[in-house]
């Protein structure tokens, strides 16, 4: 048997139900090869055996694979547009009880940013954000709500003072904000999507998938929105076929069903 990258993809699919064929091969293979070298292993077969034998090593690979990089209010100008244009539009059209999904939420910075932003427009009691990620370790850290200072650099000062408490070298987000977010494990590639969402946020994640997979996911996001709902993507992404899917573009990063 040839123990190459194709072998690794087949074995990992059996182990995790995650299809690495949906990810850009060049990027994914480079990351896996780096992990194998760092572990001092001699090939894909040895690495497969290692992650099968060690849940900790499997979780480490999953975290590495899903490229968890996030921060509060990432790309602040886009959050300003969300604050000044998108949220008022949604409230005017649908009322204050909005169904919001933060997909691939990583360590929780994005859904917590959404809650803080929404608190400018409505009471916290009216806010509920559904936040998902494929990585259980990320979700556990998100639930803890503890962040280094570099993660909160772009948070408006009013929110830093109101919703964060300094603990040593870290900052803990308040329970007022944490209680408005429900975290759950979710695989964008195979799990069912929520329905009738007013706002879906999925940023700087889909760039790691193949073009064919991205097209499929964009269509799935479109279907999970209520007519008039908004899809918010990252600054590294664009939906080339948005008209064919059915979207109308509000600006470069916001698309309306």
ZADO-1210 file (C-alpha; in nm, 4 decimals, padded with zeros to 6 digits):
<atoms>
<atom x="00.0000" y="00.0000" z="00.0000" code="UNK" pos="1"/>
<atom x="00.1177" y="00.3516" z="-00.0785" code="UNK" pos="2"/>
<atom x="00.1076" y="00.5671" z="00.2339" code="UNK" pos="3"/>
<atom x="00.0635" y="00.9033" z="00.0629" code="UNK" pos="4"/>
<atom x="-00.1680" y="01.2010" z="00.1102" code="UNK" pos="5"/>
<atom x="-00.4529" y="01.0143" z="-00.0590" code="UNK" pos="6"/>
<atom x="-00.4109" y="00.7381" z="00.1981" code="UNK" pos="7"/>
<atom x="-00.4185" y="00.9931" z="00.4797" code="UNK" pos="8"/>
<atom x="-00.7409" y="01.1523" z="00.3483" code="UNK" pos="9"/>
<atom x="-00.9124" y="00.8118" z="00.3305" code="UNK" pos="10"/>
<atom x="-00.8058" y="00.7129" z="00.6812" code="UNK" pos="11"/>
<atom x="-00.8935" y="01.0493" z="00.8326" code="UNK" pos="12"/>
<atom x="-01.2397" y="01.0337" z="00.6741" code="UNK" pos="13"/>
<atom x="-01.2991" y="00.6975" z="00.8431" code="UNK" pos="14"/>
<atom x="-01.1726" y="00.8345" z="01.1722" code="UNK" pos="15"/>
<atom x="-01.3480" y="01.1701" z="01.1802" code="UNK" pos="16"/>
<atom x="-01.6133" y="01.1825" z="00.9007" code="UNK" pos="17"/>
<atom x="-01.4317" y="01.4954" z="00.7765" code="UNK" pos="18"/>
<atom x="-01.3647" y="01.4908" z="00.4026" code="UNK" pos="19"/>
<atom x="-01.0322" y="01.6605" z="00.3371" code="UNK" pos="20"/>
<atom x="-01.1085" y="01.6524" z="-00.0367" code="UNK" pos="21"/>
<atom x="-01.3223" y="01.9603" z="00.0295" code="UNK" pos="22"/>
<atom x="-01.0162" y="02.1562" z="00.1444" code="UNK" pos="23"/>
<atom x="-00.7556" y="02.3102" z="-00.0832" code="UNK" pos="24"/>
<atom x="-00.4981" y="02.0344" z="-00.1169" code="UNK" pos="25"/>
<atom x="-00.1861" y="02.2463" z="-00.1351" code="UNK" pos="26"/>
<atom x="-00.2605" y="02.4326" z="00.1878" code="UNK" pos="27"/>
<atom x="-00.3870" y="02.1307" z="00.3803" code="UNK" pos="28"/>
<atom x="-00.1062" y="01.8999" z="00.2743" code="UNK" pos="29"/>
<atom x="00.1522" y="02.1604" z="00.3739" code="UNK" pos="30"/>
<atom x="-00.0008" y="02.1917" z="00.7204" code="UNK" pos="31"/>
<atom x="-00.0149" y="01.8149" z="00.7699" code="UNK" pos="32"/>
<atom x="00.3438" y="01.7671" z="00.6499" code="UNK" pos="33"/>
<atom x="00.4573" y="02.0322" z="00.8980" code="UNK" pos="34"/>
<atom x="00.2785" y="01.8540" z="01.1840" code="UNK" pos="35"/>
<atom x="00.4358" y="01.5201" z="01.0885" code="UNK" pos="36"/>
<atom x="00.7841" y="01.6745" z="01.0862" code="UNK" pos="37"/>
<atom x="00.7250" y="01.8502" z="01.4180" code="UNK" pos="38"/>
<atom x="00.6224" y="01.5198" z="01.5767" code="UNK" pos="39"/>
<atom x="00.9335" y="01.3477" z="01.4458" code="UNK" pos="40"/>
<atom x="00.7294" y="01.0894" z="01.2551" code="UNK" pos="41"/>
<atom x="00.8417" y="00.9241" z="00.9324" code="UNK" pos="42"/>
<atom x="00.5255" y="00.9362" z="00.7228" code="UNK" pos="43"/>
<atom x="00.1480" y="00.9513" z="00.6866" code="UNK" pos="44"/>
<atom x="00.0971" y="00.5936" z="00.8080" code="UNK" pos="45"/>
<atom x="00.2822" y="00.6637" z="01.1327" code="UNK" pos="46"/>
<atom x="00.0845" y="00.9831" z="01.1859" code="UNK" pos="47"/>
<atom x="-00.2474" y="00.8058" z="01.1234" code="UNK" pos="48"/>
<atom x="-00.1501" y="00.5426" z="01.3809" code="UNK" pos="49"/>
<atom x="-00.0553" y="00.8172" z="01.6276" code="UNK" pos="50"/>
<atom x="-00.3815" y="01.0107" z="01.6040" code="UNK" pos="51"/>
<atom x="-00.5799" y="00.6873" z="01.6264" code="UNK" pos="52"/>
<atom x="-00.3988" y="00.5985" z="01.9487" code="UNK" pos="53"/>
<atom x="-00.4094" y="00.9427" z="02.1120" code="UNK" pos="54"/>
<atom x="-00.7288" y="01.1493" z="02.1522" code="UNK" pos="55"/>
<atom x="-00.5090" y="01.4434" z="02.2536" code="UNK" pos="56"/>
<atom x="-00.3096" y="01.4201" z="01.9314" code="UNK" pos="57"/>
<atom x="-00.6317" y="01.3909" z="01.7307" code="UNK" pos="58"/>
<atom x="-00.7726" y="01.7064" z="01.8944" code="UNK" pos="59"/>
<atom x="-00.4436" y="01.8848" z="01.8318" code="UNK" pos="60"/>
<atom x="-00.4605" y="01.7958" z="01.4632" code="UNK" pos="61"/>
<atom x="-00.8219" y="01.9060" z="01.4372" code="UNK" pos="62"/>
<atom x="-00.7382" y="02.2443" z="01.5921" code="UNK" pos="63"/>
<atom x="-00.4429" y="02.2833" z="01.3591" code="UNK" pos="64"/>
<atom x="-00.6484" y="02.1802" z="01.0579" code="UNK" pos="65"/>
<atom x="-00.9308" y="02.4249" z="01.1240" code="UNK" pos="66"/>
<atom x="-00.6934" y="02.7240" z="01.1380" code="UNK" pos="67"/>
<atom x="-00.8444" y="02.9039" z="01.4335" code="UNK" pos="68"/>
<atom x="-00.7439" y="03.2673" z="01.4044" code="UNK" pos="69"/>
<atom x="-00.9864" y="03.5257" z="01.5359" code="UNK" pos="70"/>
<atom x="-01.0217" y="03.8488" z="01.7294" code="UNK" pos="71"/>
<atom x="-01.2955" y="04.0791" z="01.8521" code="UNK" pos="72"/>
<atom x="-01.4265" y="04.3286" z="01.5959" code="UNK" pos="73"/>
<atom x="-01.1960" y="04.1943" z="01.3243" code="UNK" pos="74"/>
<atom x="-01.1880" y="04.4511" z="01.0411" code="UNK" pos="75"/>
<atom x="-01.3577" y="04.7290" z="01.2452" code="UNK" pos="76"/>
<atom x="-01.4882" y="04.9175" z="00.9420" code="UNK" pos="77"/>
<atom x="-01.7051" y="04.6197" z="00.8525" code="UNK" pos="78"/>
<atom x="-01.8489" y="04.6141" z="01.2048" code="UNK" pos="79"/>
<atom x="-01.9237" y="04.9852" z="01.1692" code="UNK" pos="80"/>
<atom x="-02.1255" y="04.9090" z="00.8562" code="UNK" pos="81"/>
<atom x="-02.3018" y="04.6266" z="01.0418" code="UNK" pos="82"/>
<atom x="-02.3807" y="04.8683" z="01.3248" code="UNK" pos="83"/>
<atom x="-02.4959" y="05.1628" z="01.1167" code="UNK" pos="84"/>
<atom x="-02.6617" y="04.9961" z="00.8177" code="UNK" pos="85"/>
<atom x="-02.7317" y="04.6259" z="00.8574" code="UNK" pos="86"/>
<atom x="-02.8645" y="04.5982" z="01.2129" code="UNK" pos="87"/>
<atom x="-03.1033" y="04.8972" z="01.1765" code="UNK" pos="88"/>
<atom x="-03.2298" y="04.7474" z="00.8491" code="UNK" pos="89"/>
<atom x="-03.2893" y="04.4061" z="01.0096" code="UNK" pos="90"/>
<atom x="-03.4669" y="04.5523" z="01.3136" code="UNK" pos="91"/>
<atom x="-03.6847" y="04.7731" z="01.0954" code="UNK" pos="92"/>
<atom x="-03.7800" y="04.4781" z="00.8745" code="UNK" pos="93"/>
<atom x="-03.8053" y="04.1923" z="01.1259" code="UNK" pos="94"/>
<atom x="-03.8202" y="04.3478" z="01.4738" code="UNK" pos="95"/>
<atom x="-03.5761" y="04.3070" z="01.7606" code="UNK" pos="96"/>
<atom x="-03.6045" y="03.9282" z="01.8019" code="UNK" pos="97"/>
<atom x="-03.3468" y="03.8345" z="01.5417" code="UNK" pos="98"/>
<atom x="-03.2279" y="03.4807" z="01.4693" code="UNK" pos="99"/>
<atom x="-02.8494" y="03.5046" z="01.4314" code="UNK" pos="100"/>
<atom x="-02.5972" y="03.2343" z="01.3493" code="UNK" pos="101"/>
<atom x="-02.2215" y="03.2777" z="01.3917" code="UNK" pos="102"/>
<atom x="-02.0804" y="02.9869" z="01.1893" code="UNK" pos="103"/>
<atom x="-01.7245" y="02.8587" z="01.2432" code="UNK" pos="104"/>
<atom x="-01.7012" y="03.0867" z="01.5465" code="UNK" pos="105"/>
<atom x="-01.3558" y="02.9694" z="01.6612" code="UNK" pos="106"/>
<atom x="-01.2815" y="03.0914" z="02.0174" code="UNK" pos="107"/>
<atom x="-01.5994" y="03.2981" z="02.0461" code="UNK" pos="108"/>
<atom x="-01.4747" y="03.6469" z="01.9672" code="UNK" pos="109"/>
<atom x="-01.7194" y="03.6868" z="01.6800" code="UNK" pos="110"/>
<atom x="-02.0471" y="03.5903" z="01.8534" code="UNK" pos="111"/>
<atom x="-01.9512" y="03.7909" z="02.1618" code="UNK" pos="112"/>
<atom x="-01.8765" y="04.0904" z="01.9369" code="UNK" pos="113"/>
<atom x="-02.2202" y="04.0471" z="01.7830" code="UNK" pos="114"/>
<atom x="-02.3895" y="04.0527" z="02.1238" code="UNK" pos="115"/>
<atom x="-02.2033" y="04.3689" z="02.2288" code="UNK" pos="116"/>
<atom x="-02.2887" y="04.5400" z="01.9015" code="UNK" pos="117"/>
<atom x="-02.6546" y="04.4391" z="01.9221" code="UNK" pos="118"/>
<atom x="-02.6716" y="04.5743" z="02.2784" code="UNK" pos="119"/>
<atom x="-02.6491" y="04.9226" z="02.1258" code="UNK" pos="120"/>
<atom x="-02.9808" y="04.8609" z="01.9496" code="UNK" pos="121"/>
<atom x="-03.1806" y="04.6509" z="02.1954" code="UNK" pos="122"/>
<atom x="-03.1765" y="04.5124" z="02.5480" code="UNK" pos="123"/>
<atom x="-02.9530" y="04.2144" z="02.6219" code="UNK" pos="124"/>
<atom x="-03.2611" y="04.0132" z="02.7143" code="UNK" pos="125"/>
<atom x="-03.3743" y="04.0331" z="02.3511" code="UNK" pos="126"/>
<atom x="-03.0439" y="03.9046" z="02.2092" code="UNK" pos="127"/>
<atom x="-02.9669" y="03.5444" z="02.1234" code="UNK" pos="128"/>
<atom x="-02.6774" y="03.4262" z="01.9079" code="UNK" pos="129"/>
<atom x="-02.6287" y="03.0666" z="01.7955" code="UNK" pos="130"/>
<atom x="-02.2547" y="02.9980" z="01.7561" code="UNK" pos="131"/>
<atom x="-02.0983" y="02.6850" z="01.6101" code="UNK" pos="132"/>
<atom x="-01.7600" y="02.5361" z="01.5309" code="UNK" pos="133"/>
<atom x="-01.6226" y="02.1956" z="01.4384" code="UNK" pos="134"/>
<atom x="-01.3537" y="02.2114" z="01.7094" code="UNK" pos="135"/>
<atom x="-01.4693" y="02.1135" z="02.0596" code="UNK" pos="136"/>
<atom x="-01.1599" y="02.2645" z="02.2199" code="UNK" pos="137"/>
<atom x="-01.2362" y="02.6003" z="02.0606" code="UNK" pos="138"/>
<atom x="-01.5939" y="02.5840" z="02.1859" code="UNK" pos="139"/>
<atom x="-01.4799" y="02.5054" z="02.5392" code="UNK" pos="140"/>
<atom x="-01.2447" y="02.8031" z="02.5396" code="UNK" pos="141"/>
<atom x="-01.5225" y="03.0190" z="02.3952" code="UNK" pos="142"/>
<atom x="-01.7522" y="02.9207" z="02.6819" code="UNK" pos="143"/>
<atom x="-01.4831" y="03.0226" z="02.9305" code="UNK" pos="144"/>
<atom x="-01.4624" y="03.3678" z="02.7711" code="UNK" pos="145"/>
<atom x="-01.1015" y="03.4437" z="02.8681" code="UNK" pos="146"/>
<atom x="-00.8863" y="03.6362" z="02.6188" code="UNK" pos="147"/>
<atom x="-00.5423" y="03.7909" z="02.5859" code="UNK" pos="148"/>
<atom x="-00.5154" y="04.1651" z="02.5401" code="UNK" pos="149"/>
<atom x="-00.4215" y="04.1369" z="02.1713" code="UNK" pos="150"/>
<atom x="-00.7607" y="03.9775" z="02.1011" code="UNK" pos="151"/>
<atom x="-00.9569" y="04.2752" z="02.2328" code="UNK" pos="152"/>
<atom x="-00.7521" y="04.5560" z="02.0765" code="UNK" pos="153"/>
<atom x="-01.0338" y="04.6571" z="01.8394" code="UNK" pos="154"/>
<atom x="-01.3133" y="04.6422" z="02.0978" code="UNK" pos="155"/>
<atom x="-01.4654" y="04.9896" z="02.1492" code="UNK" pos="156"/>
<atom x="-01.3558" y="05.1422" z="02.4795" code="UNK" pos="157"/>
<atom x="-01.7121" y="05.1615" z="02.6092" code="UNK" pos="158"/>
<atom x="-01.7433" y="04.7840" z="02.5772" code="UNK" pos="159"/>
<atom x="-01.3996" y="04.7120" z="02.7226" code="UNK" pos="160"/>
<atom x="-01.4932" y="04.9036" z="03.0360" code="UNK" pos="161"/>
<atom x="-01.8442" y="04.7644" z="03.0574" code="UNK" pos="162"/>
<atom x="-01.8024" y="04.3996" z="02.9660" code="UNK" pos="163"/>
<atom x="-01.4423" y="04.2933" z="03.0403" code="UNK" pos="164"/>
<atom x="-01.2601" y="04.2288" z="03.3671" code="UNK" pos="165"/>
<atom x="-00.8806" y="04.2090" z="03.3794" code="UNK" pos="166"/>
<atom x="-00.7527" y="03.8881" z="03.5359" code="UNK" pos="167"/>
<atom x="-00.3735" y="03.8730" z="03.5421" code="UNK" pos="168"/>
<atom x="-00.2575" y="03.9088" z="03.1814" code="UNK" pos="169"/>
<atom x="-00.5979" y="03.8182" z="03.0419" code="UNK" pos="170"/>
<atom x="-00.9458" y="03.9665" z="03.0128" code="UNK" pos="171"/>
<atom x="-01.2658" y="03.7835" z="03.1017" code="UNK" pos="172"/>
<atom x="-01.5875" y="03.8727" z="02.9263" code="UNK" pos="173"/>
<atom x="-01.8896" y="03.9274" z="03.1487" code="UNK" pos="174"/>
<atom x="-02.1619" y="03.6718" z="03.2052" code="UNK" pos="175"/>
<atom x="-02.4076" y="03.9303" z="03.0719" code="UNK" pos="176"/>
<atom x="-02.2581" y="03.8762" z="02.7272" code="UNK" pos="177"/>
<atom x="-02.1748" y="03.5063" z="02.7624" code="UNK" pos="178"/>
<atom x="-02.5318" y="03.4188" z="02.8583" code="UNK" pos="179"/>
<atom x="-02.6652" y="03.5501" z="02.5258" code="UNK" pos="180"/>
<atom x="-02.4636" y="03.2981" z="02.3185" code="UNK" pos="181"/>
<atom x="-02.5395" y="02.9289" z="02.2726" code="UNK" pos="182"/>
<atom x="-02.2371" y="02.7302" z="02.1542" code="UNK" pos="183"/>
<atom x="-02.2677" y="02.3979" z="01.9733" code="UNK" pos="184"/>
<atom x="-02.0438" y="02.1684" z="01.7690" code="UNK" pos="185"/>
<atom x="-02.1252" y="02.1790" z="01.3973" code="UNK" pos="186"/>
<atom x="-01.9593" y="02.0636" z="01.0761" code="UNK" pos="187"/>
<atom x="-02.0339" y="02.2988" z="00.7852" code="UNK" pos="188"/>
<atom x="-01.9724" y="02.0208" z="00.5361" code="UNK" pos="189"/>
<atom x="-02.2164" y="01.7603" z="00.6620" code="UNK" pos="190"/>
<atom x="-02.4460" y="01.8863" z="00.9400" code="UNK" pos="191"/>
<atom x="-02.7885" y="02.0426" z="00.8860" code="UNK" pos="192"/>
<atom x="-02.8029" y="02.4220" z="00.8830" code="UNK" pos="193"/>
<atom x="-03.0466" y="02.6254" z="01.0923" code="UNK" pos="194"/>
<atom x="-03.3378" y="02.7764" z="00.9023" code="UNK" pos="195"/>
<atom x="-03.5038" y="03.1178" z="00.8774" code="UNK" pos="196"/>
<atom x="-03.1985" y="03.3088" z="00.9999" code="UNK" pos="197"/>
<atom x="-03.2066" y="03.6874" z="00.9832" code="UNK" pos="198"/>
<atom x="-02.8279" y="03.7236" z="00.9968" code="UNK" pos="199"/>
<atom x="-02.5578" y="03.4647" z="00.9266" code="UNK" pos="200"/>
<atom x="-02.1939" y="03.5467" z="00.9911" code="UNK" pos="201"/>
<atom x="-01.9203" y="03.3222" z="00.8490" code="UNK" pos="202"/>
<atom x="-01.5931" y="03.5059" z="00.7997" code="UNK" pos="203"/>
<atom x="-01.2455" y="03.4113" z="00.6770" code="UNK" pos="204"/>
<atom x="-01.3211" y="03.0397" z="00.6835" code="UNK" pos="205"/>
<atom x="-01.4395" y="02.9397" z="00.3380" code="UNK" pos="206"/>
<atom x="-01.1118" y="03.0503" z="00.1766" code="UNK" pos="207"/>
<atom x="-00.9627" y="02.7176" z="00.2869" code="UNK" pos="208"/>
<atom x="-01.2125" y="02.5119" z="00.0852" code="UNK" pos="209"/>
<atom x="-01.2047" y="02.4212" z="-00.2833" code="UNK" pos="210"/>
<atom x="-01.4025" y="02.6375" z="-00.5264" code="UNK" pos="211"/>
<atom x="-01.6596" y="02.3632" z="-00.5753" code="UNK" pos="212"/>
<atom x="-01.7093" y="02.3230" z="-00.1998" code="UNK" pos="213"/>
<atom x="-01.7345" y="02.6997" z="-00.1479" code="UNK" pos="214"/>
<atom x="-02.0056" y="02.7246" z="-00.4126" code="UNK" pos="215"/>
<atom x="-02.2038" y="02.4509" z="-00.2396" code="UNK" pos="216"/>
<atom x="-02.1644" y="02.6149" z="00.1026" code="UNK" pos="217"/>
<atom x="-02.2662" y="02.9587" z="-00.0252" code="UNK" pos="218"/>
<atom x="-02.5850" y="02.8025" z="-00.1610" code="UNK" pos="219"/>
<atom x="-02.6511" y="02.6317" z="00.1725" code="UNK" pos="220"/>
<atom x="-02.6030" y="02.9605" z="00.3580" code="UNK" pos="221"/>
<atom x="-02.8438" y="03.1274" z="00.1154" code="UNK" pos="222"/>
<atom x="-03.1101" y="02.8664" z="00.1886" code="UNK" pos="223"/>
<atom x="-03.0745" y="02.9012" z="00.5660" code="UNK" pos="224"/>
<atom x="-03.1596" y="03.2730" z="00.5491" code="UNK" pos="225"/>
<atom x="-03.5120" y="03.4094" z="00.5645" code="UNK" pos="226"/>
<atom x="-03.5989" y="03.6208" z="00.2551" code="UNK" pos="227"/>
<atom x="-03.4442" y="03.9606" z="00.3269" code="UNK" pos="228"/>
<atom x="-03.1855" y="03.8095" z="00.5601" code="UNK" pos="229"/>
<atom x="-02.8179" y="03.9050" z="00.5454" code="UNK" pos="230"/>
<atom x="-02.5005" y="03.6989" z="00.4979" code="UNK" pos="231"/>
<atom x="-02.1806" y="03.8587" z="00.6366" code="UNK" pos="232"/>
<atom x="-01.8488" y="03.7238" z="00.5006" code="UNK" pos="233"/>
<atom x="-01.4825" y="03.8037" z="00.5680" code="UNK" pos="234"/>
<atom x="-01.2499" y="04.0556" z="00.4082" code="UNK" pos="235"/>
<atom x="-01.0538" y="03.7748" z="00.2389" code="UNK" pos="236"/>
<atom x="-01.3629" y="03.6335" z="00.0666" code="UNK" pos="237"/>
<atom x="-01.6013" y="03.7160" z="-00.2168" code="UNK" pos="238"/>
<atom x="-01.8988" y="03.5420" z="-00.3735" code="UNK" pos="239"/>
<atom x="-01.8293" y="03.5503" z="-00.7461" code="UNK" pos="240"/>
<atom x="-02.1602" y="03.3859" z="-00.8437" code="UNK" pos="241"/>
<atom x="-02.3794" y="03.5698" z="-00.5920" code="UNK" pos="242"/>
<atom x="-02.6384" y="03.6658" z="-00.8568" code="UNK" pos="243"/>
<atom x="-02.6716" y="03.3073" z="-00.9766" code="UNK" pos="244"/>
<atom x="-02.7244" y="03.1919" z="-00.6180" code="UNK" pos="245"/>
<atom x="-02.9924" y="03.4572" z="-00.5608" code="UNK" pos="246"/>
<atom x="-02.8065" y="03.7084" z="-00.3427" code="UNK" pos="247"/>
<atom x="-02.8147" y="04.0842" z="-00.3794" code="UNK" pos="248"/>
<atom x="-02.4954" y="04.2574" z="-00.2714" code="UNK" pos="249"/>
<atom x="-02.5248" y="04.5333" z="-00.0118" code="UNK" pos="250"/>
<atom x="-02.1493" y="04.5930" z="-00.0224" code="UNK" pos="251"/>
<atom x="-01.8335" y="04.3841" z="-00.0627" code="UNK" pos="252"/>
<atom x="-01.8951" y="04.1795" z="00.2532" code="UNK" pos="253"/>
<atom x="-02.2724" y="04.1787" z="00.3030" code="UNK" pos="254"/>
<atom x="-02.5183" y="03.9880" z="00.0856" code="UNK" pos="255"/>
<atom x="-02.8974" y="03.9904" z="00.1082" code="UNK" pos="256"/>
<atom x="-03.1253" y="03.7015" z="00.0248" code="UNK" pos="257"/>
</atoms>
